[in-house]
Amino acid sequence: MGIADKMWDGITRVIKLDGKVERLADTVIEQQKRIEDLTGRIIRLEARLDTYVEIAQTRGKRLEDRT
């Protein structure tokens, strides 16, 4: 294999690798968006849980006060 063939092979590999890197970058961006969405959903669930716990504690105290 001559030098020109080796160079051409190297350039071809770099071009293929560039395409793979671009696809990987797109996948990473998509996954980051999913993670951010899930994080927001978890925060909302935690807030609801805290509210429900406070309501339950308040109701429990009211029931204890009545006895």
Secondary structure, DSSP 8 states (H G I E B T S, - for coil): --HHHHHHHHHHHHHHHHHHHHHHHHHHHHHHHHHHHHHHHHHHHHHHHHHHHHHHHHHHHHHHHH-
